[in-house]
Amino acid sequence: MSRHRFHGDPARFDAVAHFVDDRYGSSVTFIADVAGGQGMLTRILRKQHNYDAEVVDPRGWALRGVPVRQEAFTSELATFYDLVIGLHPDEALPAVIEAALLRPAIIVPCCNFFDRTRRLGRDDLLEAIERRLTNERVCVQRQTLDFCGPFNIALVTDPAQLGRFLPIAGRSG
């Protein structure tokens, strides 16, 4: 049992970390965990998968030993990273979507901070984000992640693929 307390399914951190490793393998090194709160995803990416990950979050609540960039994420920061992850990024969702125009991203929205002019449930929110990205010629693929939903659907993007997508990298060992 974990001694850390989190809202939602704590299995989401392992699920996303394993997905990153399966999908990208060694093709990415530097990862932004946007609005990553305490940094459990970053900790797992670093300790279990050897990625150079850091939390980008103005709140500065990260666990001891977890690197944190204590500032609000903006799309301009995206160029510092090989991969941008927004796991339930709340208010940072628009910046993560904009970053997906520049860098590969994994976007797992939970709340509608994308379009505050209308109510969007989970499916409508995912469709609206997909439309925004595909209109900019970003390849988007839905992936259901291995943790309890309903907010376990990721939009996996790659702006460089233009309609093609990376195969899942095979795990070694």
N, C-alpha and C positions, 0 to 999 in steps of 0.2 A: 504494500500500500504506500502510495506517495505521501510524503509529509507536506507537500505543497498543495494549496487549494486554488482551484480554477473554476470559473463559470463554464458550463458546458461540458462536453465529453472530453476528459483528459487524454483519451486515446488519439485525439486529433493531431497532437504534436508528433507522435511516432508515425502515424499514418502519412502525414505530409512529408516527413523526413524520408521515409522509405520510398514514397512516390518520387521525390526529387532524385534520390539515388538510382532508382530503377529507370527513370526517364532520361536523366542527364549524365549519370555516371561521372566520369572525370572531365566531361566537356565544359563544366562550369566550376569555378573556384570561389568567387566572391559573391555572396548572397546577402541581399537586404531583406530583413524580416520586418516589414513595415507595420507600425502600430503593434509591435510584438509584445507589449506589456512587460511581463516579468521575464520573458526571454526563454521560456522552456523549449520552444522550437529551435531557437538559435543554439541553445545548449546541446540538444540532441544532434543537430546538424554538425556541430563542431566535434563533440566527443565520440559520437558513434559512427559518423560518416566522413570525418576529416575535411569538412568544408570550412572556408574562412567566412563565417556568417557573423552578422551583427544586427542588433535591434536598432531600428530607427524610430524613435518615439520621444516626443517632447516631455512625457511624464517622468521618465527616468526611474521607473520602478523595477529595473532588472535585478534578477537574482545575483548574488555575489559570484564574481568570476565570469559573468556574461558581458561581453563587450556591447556597449550601447552608445549610439550617436544621439545625444539628447537634443533633438530638434525635430520640427515638423518635416515630414517627407514631402519633397516636391519632385516633379518629374525631372527637373534639372539634375537631381542627385542620381538618377537612374544610370547615367553613363559611368558611374564609379563601380557598377556591379555587373556581373554576368547574368544574374537572375534576380528578379524582384518577386517577393512573395507577400501577398496581402491575405492573410488568414483572418477573416472577420475583421477587416481594417477600419470599420466604422467611418468616422469623418475623413480618414485618409483615402477612402475608396476612389474619389475623383482623381487624386494624384497618382494612385496605382494604375488606374486605367490609362491616364496620359503617359505614364512610364512604359506601359505595354506597347506604345507606339514606337518606342526606342529600343527596348530590351525584351527578351523573353520574360514572361511573367506567369505566375500562378495566382489567380484571383478567386478567392472563396468568400463571396459577399454574404453578409447576414442581414444587414439593414440597408434601407434605401437612402443612402447619402449621395446617390448618383443623380437623381432628379427629384428635387424637393418640391417641384410644382405639382406632383401627382403621387398618389399612393401606388406603390408597386409591391406586389407579393413576390415571393421567391422566384417563381417561374417568369413572371413579367420582368423582374429586375435582371435576371440572367439574359433574357432575350434582348432587352434594351442595351445592355452592355455589349453583347455579341454584335448587334447592329452597329453600334458606334465603332467598334474595332474593325469589323469587316468592311464598313464604308471607307475606312482608311487603309484597306488592303492588308490588314493583319490577319494571319491565319489563327483561327480560334477553334479549340476542340474542347468539348465537355468531358469531364472525367468525374465519376462518382468515387469519392475517397472512402477508405475503409474505417469510418467511424460513424457513430449514430447521427442521423440527420435531425431535422430536415435541411440544415445548412451545411451539407457535406458535398456539394457539387462545385467542382473547380472549373474555371475557364482557364485553360492552358493556352498561352499565346506565344507566337513567334513572329515578330515583324519581318524577319529576313526571309521567311519561307515562301511567302506569296502563294499560298494555296497548297504547298507541300508541308508535310509535318515530319519531325524527327521520329524515328522508330524508338521504342523503349530500349535503352541500353541494357545489354545482358550483364548480370552480376557475375563478378569473378569470384572464385573460391567457393 
